[in-house]
Amino acid sequence: MNEELQAFARKRLIEDLAQCNISQQSTFIRMYSPKNLNLLISEVVANMPDEQLDWAMQQLSNTLKKGLIA
């Protein structure tokens, strides 16, 4: 994934995560930063390997589409 797409994906993840409740954000942190649960969402997204960005975007998109946002 090129740098422009990576930047877009990370920005979109932050925007989508802002729409999630605390429990959903905590789940995201546990999935993508299991060794450091004290990071901020923005730090977790910034530290994610590029190869995880697409899957994370799909997961969040599905969550938002299903109306699981509190």
Wavefront OBJ file of the C-alpha trace (Angstrom):
o trace
v 0.000 0.000 0.000
v 1.476 3.334 -0.967
v 1.998 6.128 1.558
v -0.984 8.178 0.382
v -3.335 5.234 0.825
v -1.837 4.442 4.215
v -2.413 8.018 5.368
v -5.997 7.910 4.101
v -6.652 4.590 5.831
v -5.245 5.793 9.149
v -7.273 9.024 8.987
v -10.430 7.091 8.161
v -9.840 4.647 11.010
v -9.538 7.541 13.477
v -12.760 9.081 12.141
v -14.667 5.805 12.317
v -13.347 4.968 15.770
v -14.584 8.348 17.012
v -18.101 7.106 16.238
v -17.631 3.958 18.311
v -18.448 3.622 21.978
v -15.805 3.022 24.644
v -16.338 -0.731 24.620
v -15.836 -0.932 20.868
v -12.746 1.262 21.072
v -11.360 -0.960 23.838
v -11.941 -4.029 21.677
v -10.054 -2.353 18.840
v -7.146 -1.583 21.160
v -7.068 -5.169 22.450
v -7.023 -6.498 18.888
v -4.414 -4.162 17.435
v -2.259 -3.380 20.464
v -2.560 -6.394 22.767
v 0.782 -5.753 24.451
v 0.039 -2.127 25.308
v -3.579 -1.523 26.265
v -2.845 1.954 27.618
v -2.256 3.564 24.234
v -4.633 6.145 22.845
v -6.664 5.129 19.799
v -4.609 7.493 17.650
v -1.395 5.839 18.849
v -2.751 2.362 18.136
v -3.712 3.399 14.601
v -0.348 5.107 14.035
v 1.520 1.978 15.183
v -0.511 -0.525 13.159
v 1.359 -2.449 10.481
v 0.290 -1.415 6.990
v -0.988 -4.906 6.217
v -3.627 -4.611 8.970
v -5.151 -1.349 7.766
v -7.514 -2.817 5.180
v -8.939 -5.432 7.522
v -9.384 -2.913 10.333
v -11.238 -0.577 7.962
v -13.526 -3.424 6.909
v -14.253 -4.349 10.518
v -15.122 -0.787 11.463
v -17.207 -0.285 8.356
v -19.219 -3.401 9.166
v -19.681 -2.244 12.750
v -20.962 1.145 11.619
v -23.240 -0.343 8.949
v -24.827 -2.783 11.373
v -25.797 0.102 13.609
v -23.838 -1.266 16.516
v -22.809 2.210 17.536
v -24.271 3.157 20.908
l 1 2 3 4 5 6 7 8 9 10 11 12 13 14 15 16 17 18 19 20 21 22 23 24 25 26 27 28 29 30 31 32 33 34 35 36 37 38 39 40 41 42 43 44 45 46 47 48 49 50 51 52 53 54 55 56 57 58 59 60 61 62 63 64 65 66 67 68 69 70
